[in-house]
Amino acid sequence: MSGTTPTDPIADAFEAHRDRLRAVAHRVLGSHADAEDVVQEAWLRLSRQDTDTINNLGGWLTTVVGRISLDVLRSGRTRPEVSFDDRPSEATVTLDTAPAPEELVSLGDSVGLALLTVLDSLRPDERLAFVLHDVFAVPFAEIGTILDKSADATKMLASRARRKVRSAHQQPTSAGRREREVVQAFLAAARDGEFERLLQVLDPEVKFTVHTPNGRFVTLGATEVATRARVAGSAARGHAATVNGRPGVIAWNTDGTPLSVLAFTVTDGRITEITAVIDPAELGRMDLPDPV
């Protein structure tokens, strides 16, 4: 008698779909924790279901995950995504001269936090229809079963959501432009070693976190941060980027490997938080754009 433990074919089939289901839930909800909860709930529902009645397991599971995600959206129970400082390896980094943000609607799995910020402005049914169709190519008829709407009505929801997403990206706010101006002023001052100019753009209680090969180091206060701005100064010759929706900078070594990634938080015209990653190991785990 063989010592091999028999496998559960239903569990194996579910595991084959798990990554896609998690991706669907995360794109809809914008939270890895919520996505895991949704996928777990989908497994519990499958375990209670008579699987002989399921003709298309992948479609059935997508429908279940969509309905659970919709319930979470409607209830307002979604949890905010982790910050760049907490888990930098999951940061979404795009160059400011990369393809126009509105093109994100056609980029499938590359849709990240920048788009999720816009999705927050959509109604739950618009958000679900848009993500399932435009990101995961789920037919409108199947999405309609989740929303209890016809395929034509679902198509209209997705179309309306698409217009909102494009409109939001095509109209950058003046606040966003001002934030980038503040960051550029800081980088120029750091590059030139202008201490007083640095103090002018730093909040008195600014927090500067640097991820290095030897650990994470935090500096507090404008005076201290200004005196330790050499890390940021070296990145001043980098390329403007957006890091999880925040203004940032990415710089590369001469061999094309990433040198540093910085992200800034600007409040009322002053920088209140800076996060810098200069640890090659962490940079290597990040999905960063190619050098320009």
C-alpha positions in Angstrom: 0.0 0.0 0.0 1.4 3.3 -1.0 2.2 5.9 1.7 1.1 8.8 -0.6 -1.6 10.9 0.9 -4.7 11.0 -1.5 -5.4 14.5 -2.9 -8.7 16.3 -2.9 -9.5 17.0 -6.6 -11.8 19.9 -5.6 -9.1 21.5 -3.5 -6.6 21.0 -6.2 -8.9 22.6 -8.8 -9.4 25.6 -6.5 -5.7 26.0 -6.0 -5.3 26.1 -9.7 -7.6 29.2 -9.8 -6.4 30.8 -6.5 -3.9 33.3 -8.0 -6.3 34.6 -10.5 -9.1 34.9 -7.9 -6.8 36.8 -5.6 -5.8 39.1 -8.4 -9.5 39.8 -9.3 -10.3 40.6 -5.7 -7.2 42.8 -5.2 -7.9 44.8 -8.4 -11.5 45.3 -7.3 -10.9 46.1 -3.6 -7.3 47.6 -3.6 -6.3 45.6 -0.5 -4.3 42.4 -0.3 -5.8 41.6 3.1 -9.3 42.0 1.8 -8.5 39.9 -1.3 -7.2 37.1 0.8 -10.4 37.2 2.9 -12.6 37.1 -0.2 -10.7 34.2 -1.7 -11.0 32.3 1.6 -14.7 32.9 1.7 -15.0 31.7 -1.9 -13.3 28.4 -0.9 -15.7 28.0 2.0 -18.7 28.5 -0.3 -17.2 26.0 -2.8 -16.7 23.4 0.0 -20.4 23.7 0.8 -21.5 23.5 -2.9 -22.5 20.4 -4.8 -19.7 20.5 -7.3 -21.7 18.2 -9.7 -23.9 21.3 -10.4 -20.9 23.4 -11.5 -20.2 23.2 -15.3 -17.5 25.8 -15.4 -15.5 26.0 -12.1 -13.4 29.0 -13.2 -16.5 31.0 -14.2 -18.4 30.0 -11.0 -15.5 31.0 -8.8 -15.1 34.3 -10.6 -18.8 35.0 -10.1 -18.5 34.2 -6.4 -15.4 36.3 -5.9 -17.1 39.1 -7.8 -20.3 39.0 -5.6 -18.3 38.9 -2.4 -16.1 41.8 -3.5 -19.2 43.7 -4.5 -20.7 43.2 -1.0 -17.5 44.4 0.6 -17.4 47.5 -1.6 -21.1 48.3 -0.8 -20.5 47.8 2.9 -17.5 50.1 3.0 -15.5 47.4 4.8 -12.4 47.7 2.6 -9.1 48.2 4.4 -6.5 50.7 3.0 -3.6 49.3 1.1 -0.3 49.1 3.0 1.9 52.2 2.6 5.0 52.3 0.5 7.1 52.7 3.7 5.6 49.5 5.2 6.1 47.2 2.2 8.3 48.9 -0.4 8.6 45.7 -2.5 4.9 46.1 -3.4 5.2 49.7 -4.5 3.8 50.7 -7.8 6.4 52.8 -9.6 5.8 54.5 -12.9 7.8 57.0 -14.8 6.1 60.3 -15.3 7.0 60.1 -19.0 5.7 56.5 -19.2 2.6 55.7 -21.2 -0.2 58.1 -20.3 -2.0 57.0 -17.2 -5.3 56.7 -19.0 -3.7 53.8 -20.9 -3.7 51.8 -17.7 -7.2 50.6 -18.7 -5.6 48.3 -21.3 -2.6 47.1 -19.2 -4.2 44.2 -17.5 -2.2 43.0 -14.5 -0.1 46.1 -14.4 -3.0 48.1 -13.1 -1.9 49.2 -9.7 -2.5 51.6 -6.9 -2.5 54.7 -9.1 -5.5 53.3 -10.9 -7.1 52.1 -7.6 -7.1 55.6 -6.4 -9.3 56.6 -9.3 -11.4 53.5 -8.9 -12.4 54.7 -5.4 -14.4 57.4 -7.1 -16.6 54.9 -8.9 -19.8 53.3 -7.8 -19.3 49.7 -6.7 -21.2 48.3 -9.7 -19.2 50.5 -12.1 -15.9 49.5 -10.5 -16.7 45.8 -10.6 -17.8 46.0 -14.3 -14.8 48.0 -15.3 -12.2 45.8 -13.6 -13.7 42.4 -14.5 -14.2 43.4 -18.2 -11.3 45.7 -19.0 -8.6 44.0 -16.8 -9.7 40.3 -16.8 -11.7 40.1 -20.0 -14.8 38.6 -18.3 -17.7 38.8 -20.7 -20.5 41.3 -19.9 -23.1 38.5 -19.7 -21.2 36.9 -16.9 -20.6 40.2 -15.1 -24.3 40.8 -15.5 -25.1 37.7 -13.4 -23.0 39.1 -10.6 -24.7 42.5 -10.7 -28.2 41.1 -11.6 -28.2 43.2 -14.7 -28.4 42.6 -18.4 -25.3 42.3 -20.5 -26.2 45.7 -22.2 -26.7 47.4 -18.9 -23.4 46.0 -17.6 -21.6 47.2 -20.8 -23.0 50.7 -20.1 -21.6 50.6 -16.5 -18.2 49.6 -17.7 -18.3 52.3 -20.4 -19.3 55.0 -17.9 -16.5 53.8 -15.5 -13.9 53.9 -18.4 -14.9 57.5 -19.2 -14.5 58.5 -15.6 -11.1 56.8 -15.3 -9.8 58.5 -18.4 -11.2 61.9 -17.4 -9.6 61.7 -14.0 -6.2 60.9 -15.5 -6.4 63.5 -18.2 -7.0 66.3 -15.8 -4.1 66.4 -13.3 -5.0 68.6 -10.3 -3.2 71.8 -9.6 -2.5 70.4 -6.1 -0.6 67.5 -7.7 1.4 70.0 -9.8 2.2 72.0 -6.7 3.4 68.9 -4.9 5.8 68.1 -7.6 7.1 71.6 -7.6 7.8 71.3 -3.9 9.6 68.0 -4.5 11.7 69.5 -7.3 12.6 72.4 -5.1 13.8 70.0 -2.4 15.8 67.9 -4.8 17.5 71.0 -6.3 18.4 72.3 -2.9 19.7 68.9 -1.8 21.8 68.6 -5.0 23.3 72.1 -4.5 23.7 71.7 -0.7 21.5 74.8 0.0 20.6 74.2 3.7 18.3 77.2 4.0 16.3 76.3 0.9 15.9 72.8 2.2 14.4 74.1 5.5 11.9 76.2 3.5 10.3 73.2 1.9 10.5 70.8 4.8 7.8 70.5 7.5 9.3 71.1 10.9 8.2 67.5 11.9 9.2 65.9 8.7 10.0 62.1 8.8 12.8 60.7 6.6 13.0 56.9 6.4 15.8 55.3 4.5 15.9 51.6 3.7 19.6 50.5 3.5 21.4 47.1 3.4 21.9 47.5 7.1 18.3 48.1 8.0 15.8 50.9 8.1 16.8 54.3 9.6 14.4 57.1 10.5 15.4 60.8 10.9 12.9 63.3 12.4 12.8 67.0 12.1 13.6 69.5 9.4 17.1 70.4 10.6 18.2 66.8 10.9 16.6 65.8 7.6 18.2 68.8 5.8 21.7 67.8 7.1 21.2 64.2 5.9 19.7 65.0 2.5 22.7 63.6 0.6 20.8 60.4 -0.3 18.0 62.5 -1.8 20.7 64.8 -3.5 22.1 61.8 -5.3 18.7 61.0 -6.7 18.1 64.6 -7.9 19.7 63.5 -11.2 17.2 60.6 -11.4 13.9 60.5 -13.2 10.6 61.9 -11.9 8.2 59.1 -11.1 4.9 58.3 -9.3 5.3 55.9 -6.4 1.9 54.6 -5.1 0.3 57.8 -6.3 2.9 60.0 -4.5 5.5 62.2 -6.3 8.8 60.4 -6.4 12.2 59.9 -8.1 13.9 56.8 -9.4 17.7 56.8 -10.2 19.8 54.1 -11.8 23.5 53.1 -11.7 25.6 53.4 -14.9 25.1 49.7 -15.5 21.3 50.1 -15.6 20.6 48.6 -12.1 18.4 50.7 -9.8 20.2 53.0 -7.5 17.4 54.5 -5.4 13.7 55.1 -5.2 12.2 58.0 -3.3 8.6 58.9 -2.4 7.4 62.1 -0.9 4.3 63.2 1.0 3.5 66.9 0.6 1.0 68.7 2.9 0.2 72.4 2.7 3.2 73.2 0.5 5.8 71.4 2.7 7.3 67.9 2.7 6.0 65.9 5.7 7.4 62.5 4.8 10.2 61.1 2.6 10.9 57.4 2.0 14.1 56.3 0.3 15.1 52.8 -0.7 18.8 52.4 -1.5 19.1 48.7 -0.4 19.9 46.8 -3.7 18.1 43.7 -2.4 14.8 45.6 -1.8 15.2 47.4 -5.1 15.6 44.1 -6.8 12.3 42.8 -5.4 10.5 45.9 -6.6 8.8 45.9 -10.1 10.7 49.0 -11.4 10.6 50.5 -14.9 13.6 50.2 -17.1 16.2 53.0 -17.3 15.5 55.9 -19.6 
